[in-house]
Amino acid sequence: MRVWGEIWRVLLSLLGGAVIWAVTFGSSVPVDGPTAEYARFTAFMVIDVLVGLAAIALVPLRRMAPLAVGLVTAFITGVSGFGGVAALIVLVSVATRRRWSEIGAVVAAGLVSFIVVETFDLHAGPPTETGSELLVVGIAAALTAAVVAIGWAIGGRRELLASLRERARLSDAEQQLRLAQAREHERTRIAREMHDVLAHQLSLVAMHASALRHRSDLTPEQTAEAVGVVHERAKLALDDLRQVLGVLREPGGADVAAPQPSLADLDALLADEPHARLELGVDAAEVPPTIGRHAYRIVQECLTNARRHAPGQPVTVRIDGAPGERLRIAVSNPRSGEPGSAAGYGLIGIDERARSVGGTSAVTSDGGEHRVVVDLPWVLA
């Protein structure tokens, strides 16, 4: 496509230059035969063609050095009519850059060339009359203005297209970024829900299975009871897994597949924790369902962590707050002897869940006590 564009411009320059050359010299050929004037006329005809061909040869180079090519071809127009069309094509390319300094320099080069030629009579035929010179100047000025306007318009269109392409590219990149963020958010949500729902049940399964493995002094009744607990907890974990998957498969990811747990369900949660004690300082019915669900999951994760890192130790769950203010959840238990044993993905999940609703979380381990404190807004913003 670019090659054809250069070819037709060169052909147009040749054809237009030939027409101008024929009109210029055809109307002023000497009729007196071989004389000094005739020889001078012939020399100017040849020079016009050669210089014009040089200008035409520069046309394909105008994109590489538009200002330099523009200055050379503009100066050639004063000497060669054959290169006039080539100079106009180059001037269009210069004007598309929409830089007044470059356009002015090229036009000035053409004007200087015209003045030099007229001053030193560097053209064929008799001297040009003043009226004819003014007419030529007027036509040249009008043609130059038209060519500059055309180039300026073409440059503006190119800039607009480039701007639209860049805007489309940025829009596409922004869309890809939003998709990546949405995928990451969904992966995080799935991981958090799977962890919160399954970790509690599976930790109970692991605890009772460990007892079956290492306790050889259990009676048949105790063994049957432990097996029953493992079986029951495994079934509950499977049911929870199906519930989570059902929620995640809902269009838009809305949590509408089944009723979600809330603070009213804490008694049932702590029933499986013989070492846990609940101090509820709020009316669970007054807590908004969404905040209640987050509070339930946070307490569930804290109990799971306590069971995993401080088994058999007492756990205190304290929940306070007031409508319109904040809901505070504080879970504490004696710290185990292993430094940093309470660290894990669970605490990260608690912090993410709290921040997702505009809350805060803090974890401290001093004085032999591990404590998790979470503040949640009573009403979502």
C-alpha positions as CSV (number, residue, x, y, z in Angstrom):
1,M,0.0,0.0,0.0
2,R,2.8,2.4,0.9
3,V,4.8,1.5,-2.3
4,W,1.7,2.2,-4.5
5,G,1.2,5.5,-2.7
6,E,4.8,6.6,-3.6
7,I,4.5,5.4,-7.2
8,W,1.3,7.4,-8.0
9,R,2.8,10.5,-6.4
10,V,6.0,10.2,-8.5
11,L,3.9,9.6,-11.6
12,L,1.7,12.7,-10.8
13,S,4.9,14.7,-10.3
14,L,6.2,13.6,-13.7
15,L,2.9,14.2,-15.5
16,G,2.2,17.6,-13.9
17,G,5.8,18.7,-14.3
18,A,5.7,17.8,-18.0
19,V,2.6,19.8,-18.5
20,I,4.0,22.9,-16.7
21,W,7.3,22.5,-18.6
22,A,5.5,22.3,-22.0
23,V,3.3,25.4,-21.3
24,T,6.3,27.4,-20.0
25,F,8.7,26.8,-22.8
26,G,6.2,26.1,-25.6
27,S,4.9,29.7,-25.5
28,S,8.4,31.3,-25.7
29,V,10.4,29.2,-28.2
30,P,12.7,31.5,-30.3
31,V,11.9,31.5,-34.0
32,D,15.1,32.9,-35.4
33,G,16.9,29.6,-35.6
34,P,20.3,28.7,-34.1
35,T,21.3,31.9,-32.3
36,A,22.8,32.7,-29.0
37,E,19.4,33.3,-27.6
38,Y,18.2,29.9,-28.9
39,A,21.2,28.2,-27.4
40,R,20.5,29.8,-24.0
41,F,16.8,28.9,-24.3
42,T,17.7,25.2,-25.0
43,A,20.2,25.1,-22.1
44,F,17.4,26.4,-19.7
45,M,15.0,23.7,-21.1
46,V,17.5,21.0,-20.3
47,I,18.4,22.4,-16.9
48,D,14.7,22.7,-16.0
49,V,14.1,19.0,-16.8
50,L,17.2,17.8,-14.9
51,V,16.6,19.9,-11.8
52,G,12.9,18.9,-11.9
53,L,13.8,15.2,-12.0
54,A,16.0,15.8,-9.0
55,A,13.0,17.3,-7.1
56,I,10.8,14.3,-8.2
57,A,13.5,11.9,-6.9
58,L,13.2,13.5,-3.5
59,V,9.4,12.9,-3.2
60,P,9.7,9.4,-1.8
61,L,12.2,10.7,0.9
62,R,9.8,13.4,2.2
63,R,8.6,11.2,5.2
64,M,12.2,10.5,6.3
65,A,13.3,14.2,6.3
66,P,10.2,16.3,5.6
67,L,11.7,19.7,6.4
68,A,15.0,19.2,4.5
69,V,13.3,17.8,1.4
70,G,10.7,20.6,1.6
71,L,13.4,23.3,1.7
72,V,15.2,21.8,-1.3
73,T,12.2,21.2,-3.5
74,A,10.8,24.7,-2.6
75,F,14.0,26.3,-3.7
76,I,14.0,24.2,-6.9
77,T,10.6,25.6,-7.9
78,G,12.2,28.9,-8.7
79,V,14.5,27.3,-11.2
80,S,12.4,24.4,-12.6
81,G,8.8,24.4,-13.5
82,F,9.2,20.6,-14.1
83,G,9.6,20.1,-10.4
84,G,6.7,22.3,-9.4
85,V,4.2,19.6,-8.7
86,A,6.8,17.6,-6.7
87,A,7.3,20.6,-4.5
88,L,3.6,21.0,-3.9
89,I,3.3,17.3,-2.9
90,V,6.2,17.7,-0.5
91,L,4.6,20.9,0.9
92,V,1.5,18.9,1.7
93,S,3.5,16.4,3.7
94,V,5.2,19.2,5.6
95,A,1.8,20.8,6.3
96,T,0.4,17.5,7.7
97,R,2.9,17.9,10.6
98,R,1.0,21.0,11.6
99,R,4.1,23.0,12.6
100,W,3.9,26.6,11.5
101,S,7.7,27.1,11.8
102,E,8.4,24.3,9.2
103,I,5.6,25.5,6.9
104,G,6.9,29.1,7.0
105,A,10.5,28.0,6.4
106,V,9.5,26.0,3.2
107,V,7.3,28.8,1.9
108,A,10.1,31.3,2.6
109,A,12.6,29.1,0.6
110,G,10.3,29.1,-2.4
111,L,9.9,32.9,-2.1
112,V,13.7,33.4,-1.9
113,S,14.2,31.2,-4.9
114,F,11.7,33.2,-7.0
115,I,13.4,36.5,-6.0
116,V,16.9,35.2,-6.9
117,V,15.7,33.9,-10.3
118,E,14.0,37.2,-11.1
119,T,16.8,39.3,-9.9
120,F,19.5,37.6,-11.9
121,D,17.2,36.7,-14.9
122,L,17.8,33.0,-14.5
123,H,15.1,31.9,-16.9
124,A,14.6,31.4,-20.6
125,G,12.9,34.0,-22.8
126,P,12.7,37.8,-22.5
127,P,12.4,39.5,-19.1
128,T,9.0,39.1,-17.4
129,E,6.8,42.2,-17.2
130,T,5.8,43.6,-13.9
131,G,2.1,42.8,-14.4
132,S,2.9,39.2,-15.3
133,E,5.1,38.8,-12.3
134,L,2.4,40.0,-10.0
135,L,-0.1,37.6,-11.6
136,V,2.4,34.7,-11.2
137,V,3.0,35.7,-7.5
138,G,-0.7,35.8,-6.8
139,I,-1.4,32.4,-8.4
140,A,1.6,30.9,-6.5
141,A,0.4,32.4,-3.2
142,A,-3.2,31.1,-3.7
143,L,-1.9,27.7,-4.7
144,T,0.5,27.6,-1.7
145,A,-2.3,28.6,0.7
146,A,-4.6,25.9,-0.7
147,V,-1.9,23.2,-0.5
148,V,-1.1,24.2,3.1
149,A,-4.8,24.1,4.1
150,I,-5.1,20.6,2.5
151,G,-2.0,19.3,4.3
152,W,-3.2,20.9,7.6
153,A,-6.6,19.2,7.3
154,I,-4.9,15.8,6.5
155,G,-2.7,16.2,9.5
156,G,-5.6,17.0,11.7
157,R,-7.5,13.9,10.5
158,R,-4.4,11.7,11.1
159,E,-4.0,13.1,14.7
160,L,-7.7,12.4,15.3
161,L,-7.4,8.8,14.1
162,A,-4.3,8.3,16.1
163,S,-6.1,9.6,19.2
164,L,-9.0,7.4,18.6
165,R,-6.7,4.4,18.2
166,E,-4.9,5.2,21.4
167,R,-8.2,5.7,23.2
168,A,-9.4,2.3,21.9
169,R,-6.1,0.7,23.0
170,L,-6.3,2.2,26.5
171,S,-10.0,1.2,26.7
172,D,-9.1,-2.4,25.8
173,A,-6.2,-2.5,28.3
174,E,-8.5,-1.1,31.0
175,Q,-11.1,-3.7,30.2
176,Q,-8.5,-6.4,30.4
177,L,-7.4,-5.1,33.7
178,R,-10.9,-5.0,35.0
179,L,-11.4,-8.6,33.9
180,A,-8.2,-9.7,35.6
181,Q,-9.2,-7.9,38.8
182,A,-12.7,-9.5,38.6
183,R,-11.1,-12.9,38.2
184,E,-8.7,-12.3,41.1
185,H,-11.6,-11.1,43.3
186,E,-13.7,-14.1,42.4
187,R,-10.7,-16.5,43.2
188,T,-10.2,-14.7,46.5
189,R,-13.9,-15.0,47.3
190,I,-14.1,-18.7,46.5
191,A,-10.9,-19.4,48.5
192,R,-12.3,-17.4,51.5
193,E,-15.7,-19.1,51.4
194,M,-14.2,-22.6,51.0
195,H,-11.8,-21.9,53.9
196,D,-14.4,-20.5,56.2
197,V,-17.0,-23.1,55.6
198,L,-14.9,-26.2,55.4
199,A,-12.0,-25.5,57.7
200,H,-14.2,-25.7,60.9
201,Q,-15.8,-29.1,60.0
202,L,-12.6,-30.7,58.7
203,S,-10.6,-29.6,61.7
204,L,-13.1,-31.5,63.9
205,V,-12.8,-34.5,61.7
206,A,-9.1,-34.4,62.0
207,M,-9.2,-34.0,65.7
208,H,-11.4,-37.0,66.3
209,A,-9.6,-39.1,63.7
210,S,-6.3,-38.3,65.4
211,A,-7.9,-39.5,68.7
212,L,-9.0,-42.8,67.1
213,R,-5.5,-43.3,65.7
214,H,-3.5,-42.6,68.8
215,R,-5.8,-43.6,71.6
216,S,-5.7,-47.3,72.2
217,D,-7.5,-47.2,75.6
218,L,-10.9,-46.2,74.1
219,T,-13.9,-48.4,74.9
220,P,-16.0,-49.8,72.0
221,E,-18.6,-47.2,72.9
222,Q,-16.1,-44.3,72.8
223,T,-14.7,-45.6,69.6
224,A,-18.2,-45.8,68.0
225,E,-19.0,-42.3,69.3
226,A,-15.8,-40.9,67.8
227,V,-16.4,-42.7,64.5
228,G,-20.0,-41.2,64.5
229,V,-18.6,-37.7,65.1
230,V,-16.1,-38.2,62.2
231,H,-18.9,-39.5,60.0
232,E,-21.3,-36.7,60.9
233,R,-18.7,-33.9,60.5
234,A,-17.7,-35.3,57.1
235,K,-21.3,-35.3,56.0
236,L,-21.7,-31.7,57.2
237,A,-18.5,-30.7,55.4
238,L,-19.8,-32.2,52.2
239,D,-23.1,-30.4,52.7
240,D,-21.3,-27.1,53.3
241,L,-19.2,-27.7,50.2
242,R,-22.3,-28.3,48.1
243,Q,-23.9,-25.1,49.5
244,V,-20.8,-23.0,48.7
245,L,-20.6,-24.4,45.2
246,G,-24.3,-23.7,44.7
247,V,-23.8,-20.1,45.8
248,L,-20.8,-19.6,43.6
249,R,-22.7,-21.0,40.6
250,E,-25.4,-18.4,40.9
251,P,-25.4,-15.8,38.1
252,G,-23.5,-12.7,39.3
253,G,-22.3,-14.6,42.3
254,A,-25.1,-13.5,44.5
255,D,-25.3,-15.3,47.8
256,V,-28.9,-16.4,47.5
257,A,-28.6,-20.2,47.3
258,A,-29.4,-20.8,50.9
259,P,-29.9,-19.0,54.2
260,Q,-26.5,-17.9,55.6
261,P,-25.5,-18.3,59.2
262,S,-25.6,-15.3,61.5
263,L,-25.0,-14.4,65.2
264,A,-28.1,-16.3,66.1
265,D,-26.3,-19.5,65.1
266,L,-23.3,-19.1,67.4
267,D,-24.8,-21.3,70.1
268,A,-24.9,-24.2,67.7
269,L,-21.4,-23.4,66.6
270,L,-20.0,-23.3,70.1
271,A,-21.9,-26.5,71.1
272,D,-19.1,-28.4,69.4
273,E,-16.5,-26.6,71.4
274,P,-16.5,-27.8,75.0
275,H,-13.7,-25.4,76.0
276,A,-15.3,-22.3,74.4
277,R,-17.4,-19.7,76.3
278,L,-19.6,-17.1,74.6
279,E,-20.2,-13.7,76.1
280,L,-22.8,-12.0,74.0
281,G,-23.4,-8.3,74.8
282,V,-25.7,-7.5,71.9
283,D,-29.1,-8.7,70.7
284,A,-28.3,-11.0,67.8
285,A,-31.7,-10.1,66.2
286,E,-30.7,-6.5,65.9
287,V,-27.5,-7.1,64.1
288,P,-27.9,-6.7,60.3
289,P,-27.8,-10.1,58.5
290,T,-24.7,-9.2,56.4
291,I,-22.7,-8.1,59.3
292,G,-24.0,-11.1,61.3
293,R,-22.8,-13.5,58.7
294,H,-19.3,-11.9,58.6
295,A,-19.2,-12.0,62.4
296,Y,-20.2,-15.7,62.4
297,R,-17.5,-16.6,59.9
298,I,-14.9,-14.6,61.9
299,V,-15.7,-16.4,65.1
300,Q,-15.7,-19.8,63.3
301,E,-12.2,-19.1,62.0
302,C,-11.0,-18.1,65.4
303,L,-12.3,-21.3,66.9
304,T,-10.7,-23.3,64.1
305,N,-7.3,-21.6,64.8
306,A,-7.6,-22.1,68.5
307,R,-8.4,-25.8,68.0
308,R,-5.4,-26.2,65.6
309,H,-2.8,-24.2,67.5
310,A,-3.9,-24.4,71.1
311,P,-5.9,-27.7,71.5
312,G,-7.7,-28.2,74.8
313,Q,-7.2,-24.6,75.9
314,P,-10.2,-22.5,77.0
315,V,-11.5,-20.0,74.4
316,T,-13.4,-16.9,75.3
317,V,-15.6,-15.2,72.7
318,R,-16.9,-11.7,73.5
319,I,-19.2,-9.8,71.2
320,D,-20.2,-6.2,72.1
321,G,-21.7,-3.3,70.2
322,A,-24.7,-1.0,69.8
323,P,-27.0,-0.2,66.9
324,G,-25.6,2.5,64.7
325,E,-22.1,2.2,66.1
326,R,-19.8,-0.8,65.6
327,L,-19.8,-4.5,66.4
328,R,-16.7,-5.7,68.2
329,I,-15.6,-9.3,68.3
330,A,-12.9,-10.4,70.7
331,V,-11.6,-14.0,70.8
332,S,-8.9,-14.9,73.2
333,N,-7.2,-18.1,74.3
334,P,-3.9,-19.1,76.1
335,R,-1.0,-19.1,73.7
336,S,0.6,-22.4,72.9
337,G,4.3,-22.9,73.6
338,E,5.3,-22.6,69.9
339,P,6.2,-19.1,68.9
340,G,4.3,-17.8,65.9
341,S,2.1,-20.9,65.8
342,A,-1.0,-18.9,65.4
343,A,0.0,-17.5,62.1
344,G,-1.7,-18.8,59.0
345,Y,-4.1,-18.2,56.1
346,G,-7.0,-18.0,58.6
347,L,-5.9,-14.7,60.1
348,I,-5.3,-13.3,56.7
349,G,-8.8,-14.3,55.7
350,I,-10.2,-12.6,58.9
351,D,-8.4,-9.4,58.0
352,E,-9.6,-9.5,54.4
353,R,-13.2,-10.2,55.5
354,A,-13.1,-7.3,58.0
355,R,-11.7,-4.8,55.4
356,S,-14.1,-5.9,52.8
357,V,-17.0,-4.3,54.8
358,G,-15.0,-1.4,56.1
359,G,-13.9,-2.9,59.4
360,T,-10.5,-3.5,61.1
361,S,-8.7,-6.4,62.7
362,A,-5.9,-6.7,65.2
363,V,-4.0,-9.8,66.4
364,T,-1.9,-9.7,69.6
365,S,0.1,-12.4,71.4
366,D,1.5,-11.2,74.7
367,G,1.3,-12.1,78.4
368,G,0.8,-15.8,77.4
369,E,-2.5,-14.9,75.6
370,H,-3.4,-14.9,72.0
371,R,-6.1,-12.4,71.2
372,V,-8.0,-11.5,68.0
373,V,-10.1,-8.3,68.0
374,V,-12.3,-7.3,65.0
375,D,-14.4,-4.2,64.7
376,L,-17.1,-4.2,62.0
377,P,-19.5,-1.4,61.1
378,W,-23.0,-1.9,62.3
379,V,-24.4,-0.7,59.0
380,L,-22.6,-1.0,55.6
381,A,-21.6,2.3,54.0
